[in-house]
Amino acid sequence: MTGVVSVFESKFLTLQTTRSWDFLGIDKGKPINSGTNSQSHLDDLLIKANFGQDVIIGLVDSGIWPESPSFHDGSLPPIPTRWKGTCEVGDQFHASQCNRKLIGARYYTKGYEQQFGPINATALGDYLSTRDVEGHGSHTSSTAAGNFVTNASTYGFGDGIARGGAPFAKIAMYKTCWRLLPNPETNSTCTEADLLAAMDDAINDGVNIFSISLGVSGPQPRFVEDGLAIGAFHAIAQGIPVISAAGNDGPTPATLSSVAPWMLAVAASTIDRSFPSPVILGNGTILKGQSLSPYKLADKFFPLIFGGDAAIDNNTDSSACVANTLDPKKVQGKIVLCMRGSSSRADKAQEVLKAGGIACILGNLPTEGADIVLDVYVLAGAAINADDTIIAQEYISLNGNAQAKIVPATTLVQTKPAPVIAGFSSRGPNSLNPEILKPDITAPGVNILAAWTGGNSPTGLPSDHRRVAFNIISGTSMASPHVAGVAALLKNIYPTWSPAAIKSAIMTTASVVNNLNQSITTTLGNKANPFDFGSGHINPIAAADPGLVYETSPKDYALFLCGAGYSNSEIQLITGLNFTCGKKVPSISNLNYPSVSINMNQNKPWTVTRKVTNVASKASTYNVTVQAPDGILVEIVPTTLYFAAQGESKSFTLKFNFTVSKPTKSGYLFGFYNWFDGIHVVQSPIVVSTI
């Protein structure tokens, strides 16, 4: 049929603050982990960027709760005249609910209905409109661009001023994700067919930034069968950056989604805020618990039991407090230690409550280390790290009359170390094209407070009838809109910058140290590497003055696809460009990316090229320094780059050699190189595979 570009099966996609923006330094003008690039003249980034007021952020998500105070439009400027979108009327959603903050609202059902039949909104517990019952879309929208809201908290936790990264930016919501699929075999409520339709409309409507916290779990499809990658290419070809979540399948290697080089994939890390709720065992041992539970136990000891010892009919899933596994006769009136895994954290607490327990202690598995991810429990409770879980288990096993007390939680800021890479955050290498390092960046994604829906509880459990205006949740879905908010500020300051320039500015100014001025670590306590954080932790102030950027055009990405083995017809289907590969296929390692990833499985030198463009306002001279991967000699030619004016570009090469006849071990080696002019540090990670 005329107008059909390509046909491929529509796959499912999964849905992937009061302190986080302080932690990133936008309010106070100096990020917690600031580096050389933090300039005094950029101390008030929000004012320099006019609070993002001329930028329209498009979100493809589960919808939005328009009554949230985060989406009020008081004092906001008028809607830009270039806006061509609409406010689509639907179930409990009226055109009047759009305003100068929420300027567009559309919803998409055809892809979903093709799989499952007509949507019965009542049966699904959803609204046949852009109204958000899930909460995810409201949370991501307000994180990126929510207006200022004072005294925001979740049951008093995290109290402060809630706002988005670009608080005066406009929001356009495109709802493609639907609640409670009738198919229990899939986790997803979104389809690629609806996603592509939404992105197509959003591009035509006039959005300036895409924030998309969706992704394909499992093996990544080739780009010609990847709806998000195709939609993103069409967006960047129109000058619209696409910020996407890296996925929540960590810490397993090569689990990333959003691996296309024209997208910016965001990993998740912690901020410097915790919610301490110490757990005191009967022998006096104090465990470092954390909690968001609004419920408190009396200040005394209560009986303590391990879920594995409270099973119905020896059910082995009782150790994780899976639904219908705990024996009420064994649990009644006790605190129950439940292991993570096998079911959701909220479900475990619900099972303890149902069985008559008075509190739940959620224990990390050894593989989860100190990865404390919190929920607003339906009863008193706390979460503890892997080391403390072992201590608690040993205490219970050695004491027939084990007891514990849980100290009510408080909010604590300026905790150290931070950031720490979240255990759930998906890791590299890029499973599709290892020559492109992914993720690109890490940003706050653990225990983030933002707007919530009035149609769902803070836990999402059907039996939980509580409602909150703000909720604290975690995921790379929460990290992605942080970067989108920063991108919106950059777009307002530099409206002519390309998506590649914005991505480069964010990546090359990132920090690799925490607030102890030490290397960023993972929740297992290991030194993090570029497969964990990409280029590092986002530094918004430095990103506003990067000095140099790596420019990459849609044609460059098409050449990359040539080198990656795509046919001319496939490339045209992905890009929409009338493009043909030349006889000489380019190396995909030579894509002008702000990071370098190569495979040296042959014992011979390897060379890649890069080009940087001066975006500073004056002439400058940059010198290079290299922190080479172990066993690898990295030579950069030339070692000095002189720029006479803004907009001038210079090329350089990186030559790689083994320092010994064979590498000492097979695996991945990491390093960095920096261009420095006395003011700007332009840093890029290096990954060398010797597999």
C-alpha positions in Angstrom: 0.0 0.0 0.0 1.2 3.5 -0.7 2.8 5.0 2.4 3.9 1.7 3.9 7.7 2.0 4.6 8.3 -1.4 6.2 6.6 -4.2 8.1 7.8 -6.0 11.2 6.2 -7.6 14.2 5.2 -5.2 16.9 7.0 -6.3 20.1 6.2 -5.5 23.7 8.0 -2.7 25.6 8.4 -2.5 29.4 8.1 0.6 31.5 11.5 1.0 32.6 12.7 15.3 43.1 13.1 16.9 46.2 16.8 16.1 46.5 18.1 14.8 43.1 18.4 18.3 41.5 20.2 19.6 44.6 22.5 16.7 44.3 23.1 17.5 40.6 23.9 21.1 41.7 21.4 23.0 39.6 19.8 24.7 42.6 23.0 25.6 44.4 25.2 26.0 41.3 27.8 23.4 42.2 27.2 19.7 41.8 28.1 17.4 44.7 30.8 15.7 42.6 31.7 18.8 40.5 34.8 18.9 38.4 37.0 21.5 36.6 34.2 22.6 34.3 32.0 24.2 37.0 32.3 27.9 36.2 31.2 30.7 38.5 29.4 32.4 35.6 27.3 29.3 35.2 26.4 29.1 38.9 22.7 29.7 38.2 22.1 27.4 35.3 18.3 27.7 35.6 18.3 31.4 35.1 20.7 31.1 32.2 18.4 28.6 30.6 15.2 30.5 31.4 14.1 27.5 33.4 13.7 25.7 30.1 10.6 27.8 29.2 10.8 27.6 25.4 11.3 23.8 25.2 8.6 21.2 24.7 9.4 17.7 26.2 7.5 14.8 24.6 7.0 11.8 26.8 5.8 8.4 25.5 4.6 6.7 28.6 1.6 5.6 30.7 -0.2 8.9 30.6 -0.4 11.8 33.1 -2.5 12.9 36.1 -3.3 16.4 35.1 -4.5 17.5 38.6 -1.1 17.0 40.1 0.4 20.3 41.4 3.5 19.5 39.4 1.5 20.2 36.3 0.0 23.5 37.3 0.8 26.4 35.0 0.9 29.4 37.4 3.4 32.0 36.2 4.4 30.0 33.1 4.7 31.8 29.7 2.2 31.1 26.9 2.3 28.0 24.7 4.8 28.5 21.8 3.1 29.5 18.6 5.0 26.7 16.8 3.1 24.0 18.7 0.8 22.0 16.5 -0.4 19.4 19.0 -3.7 18.7 20.5 -5.4 17.9 23.8 -7.3 14.7 23.0 -10.6 14.3 24.9 -11.2 10.9 26.5 -12.4 9.0 29.7 -12.1 11.5 32.6 -9.8 13.7 30.5 -11.1 17.0 29.1 -9.5 19.6 26.8 -9.6 22.1 29.7 -7.2 20.0 31.6 -4.4 21.0 29.3 -2.8 24.3 30.2 0.5 26.2 29.7 2.4 23.4 31.4 0.6 20.3 30.0 0.2 21.5 26.4 -0.5 18.3 24.6 -2.2 14.9 25.4 -2.8 12.0 23.0 -3.4 8.3 23.6 -2.9 5.2 21.3 -4.7 1.9 21.4 -4.5 0.2 18.0 -1.3 -1.8 18.7 -2.6 -3.0 22.0 -6.0 -3.8 20.7 -4.6 -5.8 17.8 -3.0 -8.1 20.4 -5.7 -8.3 23.0 -8.9 -7.0 21.5 -10.8 -3.8 22.4 -9.8 -2.1 25.6 -12.3 -2.6 28.4 -11.0 0.3 30.6 -13.2 -0.7 33.5 -12.1 -4.3 33.5 -8.4 -3.2 33.2 -8.7 -0.6 35.9 -7.5 2.0 33.4 -8.9 5.1 31.6 -9.5 5.2 27.9 -7.7 8.5 27.7 -4.3 10.1 28.4 -5.1 10.0 32.1 -2.5 8.0 34.0 -3.6 5.3 36.4 -0.2 3.5 36.6 1.7 6.5 38.0 4.8 5.9 35.9 4.1 8.6 33.3 3.2 11.2 35.9 6.5 10.4 37.8 8.7 10.7 34.7 7.0 13.9 33.4 7.4 15.7 36.7 11.0 14.6 37.0 11.8 16.1 33.7 9.7 19.2 33.7 7.4 19.4 36.8 6.7 22.9 38.1 7.8 24.0 41.6 5.8 22.4 44.5 6.6 23.2 48.1 6.2 20.8 51.0 6.3 17.8 48.7 6.9 14.4 50.4 5.8 10.8 50.6 4.3 10.4 54.1 6.8 13.0 55.3 9.8 11.3 53.7 12.0 13.4 51.4 10.2 16.6 52.4 11.1 19.6 50.3 10.5 21.5 47.0 9.7 19.1 44.2 10.4 20.2 40.6 11.7 19.0 37.3 15.0 19.7 35.7 13.5 22.2 33.4 10.6 23.4 35.6 9.1 25.9 33.0 9.4 23.6 30.1 6.2 22.4 28.4 5.0 18.8 28.6 3.3 16.8 25.9 2.2 13.3 26.9 1.7 10.5 24.5 0.1 7.5 26.3 1.0 4.2 24.7 1.1 2.0 27.8 -1.9 0.3 29.3 -2.5 -1.3 32.7 -3.1 -4.9 33.7 -2.6 -6.9 30.5 -4.8 -9.9 30.3 -1.8 -11.9 29.2 0.1 -13.0 32.4 3.1 -14.2 30.4 4.2 -10.7 29.6 5.3 -7.8 31.8 4.7 -5.2 29.2 1.7 -3.0 28.6 3.1 -1.1 25.6 3.5 -2.0 21.9 6.0 -0.8 19.3 3.1 -0.1 16.9 1.6 2.4 19.3 5.1 3.8 20.2 5.9 4.6 16.5 2.5 6.2 16.0 3.1 8.4 19.0 6.6 9.4 18.0 5.4 10.2 14.5 2.7 12.5 15.9 5.0 14.1 18.4 7.6 15.0 15.8 4.9 16.6 13.7 3.4 18.3 16.8 6.7 20.1 17.4 8.3 18.5 20.5 12.0 19.5 21.1 13.1 16.6 23.4 11.9 13.0 23.7 12.0 11.4 27.1 11.2 7.7 26.7 11.5 5.4 29.7 10.6 2.2 27.7 12.6 -0.6 26.3 12.8 -4.2 25.0 13.9 -6.7 27.7 16.1 -9.5 26.6 18.1 -9.8 23.3 18.1 -6.6 21.4 16.5 -6.7 17.9 18.3 -5.5 14.8 17.6 -1.8 14.2 15.4 -2.7 11.2 13.0 -4.5 13.6 13.4 -2.1 16.5 10.5 0.4 16.7 12.1 2.6 19.2 15.4 2.9 17.3 13.5 3.7 14.0 11.3 6.3 15.7 14.4 7.8 17.4 16.3 8.1 14.1 13.4 10.0 12.5 13.4 12.3 15.6 17.1 13.1 15.5 16.9 13.7 11.8 14.5 16.5 12.7 16.9 17.8 15.4 15.1 16.2 18.4 17.3 14.4 21.0 16.0 11.1 22.2 16.7 10.2 25.9 15.9 6.7 26.9 16.2 4.3 29.9 19.0 1.8 29.7 16.9 -1.0 31.3 16.5 -2.7 34.7 18.1 -6.1 34.0 21.4 -5.5 35.8 23.9 -6.4 37.1 24.0 -9.1 34.4 26.4 -8.0 31.6 25.1 -7.1 28.1 21.5 -6.5 29.2 21.1 -2.9 27.9 18.2 -1.7 25.8 18.3 1.5 23.7 21.6 0.6 22.2 21.3 2.6 18.9 24.1 5.2 18.7 21.7 8.0 17.8 19.9 7.6 21.2 21.2 8.6 24.7 20.9 5.6 27.0 20.8 6.4 30.7 21.9 4.1 33.6 20.7 4.6 37.2 22.6 5.6 40.3 21.9 6.8 43.8 21.7 10.3 45.3 23.0 11.5 48.6 19.8 10.8 50.5 18.8 7.8 52.6 16.0 6.8 54.9 17.7 5.1 57.9 15.5 2.7 59.9 17.9 0.7 62.1 17.0 -2.9 62.9 18.1 -4.0 66.3 18.4 -7.7 67.0 17.7 -9.3 70.3 21.5 -9.7 70.9 22.1 -6.0 70.5 23.4 -6.1 67.0 22.3 -3.1 65.0 21.6 -3.6 61.3 21.6 -0.6 58.9 18.0 -0.7 57.7 16.2 1.8 55.5 12.5 2.3 55.1 9.7 4.4 53.6 7.0 2.7 55.8 4.6 5.2 57.4 3.8 2.7 60.0 5.6 2.4 63.3 6.0 -0.4 65.8 6.1 0.1 69.6 9.6 0.7 70.9 10.1 -2.8 72.1 11.3 -6.2 70.8 9.0 -8.5 68.9 9.4 -12.1 67.9 11.4 -12.5 64.7 11.1 -15.4 62.2 12.7 -16.2 58.8 10.2 -16.6 56.0 11.8 -19.9 55.1 10.9 -21.2 58.6 7.2 -20.2 58.2 6.2 -22.1 55.2 2.9 -23.7 54.4 3.5 -27.3 53.5 7.3 -26.8 53.2 6.9 -24.4 50.3 10.4 -23.3 49.4 9.2 -19.9 48.1 8.3 -18.9 51.6 11.9 -17.7 52.1 11.0 -14.9 49.7 7.5 -14.4 51.2 5.8 -15.2 47.8 2.0 -14.9 47.9 0.2 -17.7 49.7 3.4 -19.3 51.1 3.4 -18.1 54.7 1.6 -20.0 57.5 -0.4 -17.6 59.6 0.0 -19.9 62.7 3.8 -19.4 62.5 3.8 -15.7 61.4 1.0 -14.2 63.6 2.3 -11.2 65.6 5.9 -11.6 64.4 8.4 -9.7 62.3 9.3 -11.7 59.2 12.6 -11.7 57.4 11.9 -12.1 53.6 14.5 -12.5 50.9 14.4 -10.5 47.7 13.6 -12.3 44.4 10.7 -14.4 43.1 8.1 -11.6 43.6 7.9 -7.9 43.9 9.0 -6.2 47.1 5.5 -4.8 47.7 4.0 -8.2 47.3 6.2 -9.7 50.0 5.1 -7.1 52.5 1.5 -7.7 51.5 1.9 -11.5 52.1 3.4 -10.8 55.6 0.4 -8.6 56.4 -2.1 -11.1 55.1 -0.5 -13.9 57.2 -0.8 -11.8 60.4 2.8 -10.5 60.6 3.4 -7.1 62.1 6.4 -6.1 60.1 8.6 -7.2 57.2 12.4 -7.0 57.0 13.4 -7.3 53.3 16.8 -8.9 53.0 19.2 -8.5 50.0 20.6 -11.6 48.3 24.5 -11.7 48.1 24.3 -10.7 44.4 22.4 -7.5 45.4 25.0 -6.2 47.9 24.0 -2.8 49.3 21.3 -2.2 46.6 18.6 -0.8 48.9 15.5 -0.1 46.8 12.6 1.1 48.9 8.8 0.9 48.7 6.0 2.5 50.7 5.1 -0.8 52.6 1.6 -1.7 53.7 2.9 -2.4 57.2 5.9 -1.5 59.3 9.2 -2.7 57.8 12.8 -2.1 56.7 15.2 -3.2 54.0 18.8 -4.4 54.8 21.8 -5.0 52.7 23.3 -8.4 51.9 25.9 -8.5 54.7 23.3 -7.6 57.3 20.9 -10.2 55.9 23.5 -12.9 56.5 23.9 -11.6 60.1 20.1 -11.7 60.6 19.8 -15.2 59.2 22.6 -16.5 61.4 21.1 -14.9 64.5 17.7 -16.4 63.8 19.2 -19.9 63.1 21.1 -19.9 66.4 18.2 -18.5 68.6 15.0 -20.3 69.1 13.5 -17.2 70.6 14.8 -14.6 68.1 13.6 -11.0 68.5 14.0 -7.6 66.9 12.8 -4.1 66.9 12.6 -1.6 64.0 13.4 2.0 64.7 11.1 4.4 62.7 12.7 5.8 59.6 13.9 9.4 59.1 15.2 11.3 56.1 19.0 11.9 56.0 20.8 13.9 53.3 24.5 14.3 52.4 25.0 10.6 52.8 28.3 9.2 51.4 29.3 7.7 49.1 27.1 8.9 46.3 26.5 8.3 43.5 26.6 4.5 43.6 25.6 2.5 40.5 22.3 0.7 41.2 22.4 -3.1 41.1 19.3 -3.2 38.9 20.7 -0.9 36.3 21.4 -2.7 33.0 25.1 -3.1 32.1 27.2 -3.1 28.9 28.7 -4.2 26.7 26.3 -3.3 23.8 24.9 -6.7 22.8 24.3 -5.5 19.2 27.3 -3.4 18.3 30.0 -3.6 21.0 31.9 -0.9 19.1 29.4 1.6 20.5 29.7 1.9 24.3 26.5 1.8 26.2 25.1 3.1 28.5 26.1 6.6 27.7 25.6 8.2 31.1 24.3 7.6 34.6 21.8 9.8 36.5 19.8 9.7 39.7 17.4 6.7 39.5 17.2 5.2 43.0 14.4 6.3 45.5 13.4 9.3 43.5 10.5 11.5 44.7 8.2 12.9 42.0 4.5 13.3 41.2 2.1 10.4 41.4 -1.4 9.5 40.2 -4.6 9.7 42.1 -5.7 6.5 40.5 -3.3 4.1 42.0 -1.7 3.3 45.4 2.0 4.0 46.1 2.7 0.3 45.9 0.5 -0.5 42.9 -1.2 -3.3 44.8 -5.0 -3.6 44.2 -5.5 -4.2 47.9 -3.7 -1.0 48.8 -6.2 1.8 48.8 -3.9 4.6 50.0 -3.3 7.6 47.7 -0.3 10.0 47.6 0.4 13.1 45.6 4.1 12.2 45.4 5.8 8.8 45.4 9.3 7.5 45.8 10.3 4.8 43.3 13.4 3.6 41.5 14.5 2.5 38.0 16.4 3.7 35.0 12.9 5.1 34.1 13.6 7.6 36.8 17.1 8.3 35.6 16.2 9.0 32.0 14.0 12.1 32.6 16.7 13.6 34.7 18.9 13.7 31.6 15.9 14.9 29.5 15.5 17.8 31.9 19.2 18.7 31.5 18.9 18.3 27.7 15.9 20.7 27.8 18.0 23.4 29.6 20.8 23.0 27.0 18.3 23.2 24.2 17.1 26.5 25.6 20.6 27.9 26.0 21.8 26.6 22.6 18.7 26.3 20.4 20.8 25.5 17.2 22.7 22.6 18.8 22.2 19.2 17.2 21.1 16.1 19.2 24.7 14.8 18.8 26.1 18.1 20.3 23.7 17.9 23.3 24.6 14.3 23.8 28.3 15.0 23.5 28.1 17.9 26.0 26.4 15.7 28.6 28.8 12.8 28.1 32.2 14.5 27.9 31.6 16.6 31.1 30.4 13.7 33.2 32.1 12.9 36.5 33.7 9.5 37.5 34.1 10.4 41.1 31.7 10.4 44.0 31.1 12.9 46.9 34.1 11.4 48.7 36.2 12.4 45.6 36.9 8.7 45.0 36.0 6.5 42.1 32.3 5.7 41.7 31.4 2.2 42.9 28.7 -0.3 42.4 26.3 -1.6 45.2 28.7 -4.5 45.6 31.5 -2.1 46.5 33.4 -2.7 43.3 35.0 0.2 41.3 32.5 1.0 38.6 33.5 1.1 34.9 32.1 2.4 31.6 29.9 -0.7 31.3 28.2 0.5 34.5 28.0 4.3 34.0 29.1 5.0 30.4 30.9 8.3 30.4 30.1 8.9 34.1 27.6 10.7 36.3 25.8 13.6 34.7 27.1 17.1 35.6 24.6 19.6 34.4 26.6 22.8 35.0 29.7 21.5 33.2 27.5 20.2 30.3 26.4 23.8 29.7 30.0 24.8 28.9 31.6 21.7 27.3 34.3 23.5 25.3 34.3 20.8 22.5 31.7 18.5 21.1 31.6 15.5 18.9 29.2 16.3 16.0 27.5 13.4 14.3 25.0 13.8 11.4 22.2 11.5 10.3 24.4 10.6 7.3 27.2 9.5 9.7 24.7 7.2 11.4 23.7 5.8 8.0 27.4 5.1 7.2 27.6 3.4 10.6 24.7 1.1 9.5 26.7 0.3 6.4 29.6 -0.8 8.5 27.3 -2.8 10.7 26.2 -4.9 7.8 22.8 -3.5 7.0 21.7 -3.5 3.3 20.9 -0.3 1.4 17.2 -1.2 1.5 17.3 -1.8 5.3 19.1 1.5 5.9 16.5 3.3 3.9 13.8 1.6 6.0 15.5 2.6 9.3 16.4 6.1 8.4 13.9 7.3 5.7 16.9 8.6 3.8 17.6 8.1 0.2 21.0 6.6 1.0 23.3 4.1 -0.6 26.4 2.6 0.9 29.7 3.1 -1.1 32.0 0.3 -2.2 34.3 0.9 0.7 32.5 0.0 4.0 33.5 2.2 6.9 34.6 0.8 10.2 31.9 1.3 12.8 34.6 2.1 15.4 35.1 5.4 13.4 31.7 6.7 14.1 32.3 10.1 15.6 31.1 9.1 19.1 32.1 10.7 22.4 33.5 7.4 23.6 35.8 4.7 22.1 35.2 1.0 22.1 37.3 -1.5 20.1 38.0 -5.2 19.8 41.8 -6.1 19.7 41.4 -9.8 19.3 44.2 -9.7 16.7 47.7 -9.0 17.8 48.1 -5.9 15.6 47.8 -2.1 16.0 44.3 -0.6 15.8 43.5 3.0 14.8 40.3 5.0 15.1 39.6 8.6 14.2 37.5 11.3 15.9 36.7 15.0 15.2 35.8 17.7 17.8 34.2 21.0 17.2 34.9 24.1 19.3 31.7 25.5 20.8 33.4 27.9 23.2 33.2 31.6 22.3 37.0 32.2 21.8 40.2 30.7 20.4 41.7 28.0 22.5 44.4 25.4 22.6 43.7 21.9 23.9 46.3 19.3 25.1 45.5 15.6 25.5 46.2 13.3 28.4 45.6 9.5 28.4 44.8 7.0 31.1 45.5 3.9 29.0 43.9 0.6 29.7 46.2 -1.9 31.4 48.5 -3.6 28.8 47.5 -1.2 26.0 49.6 1.6 24.6 47.4 4.5 23.4 48.9 7.1 21.2 46.9 10.2 20.2 48.0 12.2 17.2 48.2 15.2 17.3 48.6 15.8 21.0 47.6 19.5 20.7 44.6 21.0 19.0 44.4 24.7 18.3 41.0 26.4 17.5 41.0 29.9 16.1 37.3 30.4 16.4 33.9 29.0 17.5 32.6 26.4 15.1 36.0 25.2 13.9 36.6 21.4 13.8 39.8 19.4 14.2 40.4 15.7 13.7 42.7 13.3 15.6 43.6 9.6 15.6 43.9 7.1 18.5 46.4 4.3 17.8 46.2 1.2 20.0 49.0 -1.3 20.5 49.6 -4.1 23.0 52.5 -3.3 25.3 53.3 -7.1 25.4 53.2 -9.7 22.7 49.8 -11.0 24.1 47.5 -9.5 26.7 48.0 -10.8 30.2 44.3 -11.7 30.4 41.3 -12.0 28.1 38.5 -9.6 28.8 37.6 -5.9 28.8 40.0 -3.2 29.7 39.1 0.4 30.5 40.7 3.8 30.3 40.0 7.5 29.5 41.5 10.3 27.4 41.0 14.0 28.1 41.4 17.2 26.1 42.1 20.2 28.4 42.5 23.9 27.6 43.0 25.1 31.2 39.3 25.6 31.7 37.4 22.7 30.0 38.0 19.0 30.5 36.6 17.0 27.6 36.7 13.4 28.8 36.0 10.2 26.9 36.0 6.6 28.1 38.0 3.9 26.3 37.0 0.3 26.2 39.3 -2.4 24.7 38.1 -5.9 24.3 40.8 -8.6 24.1 38.2 -11.5 23.9 
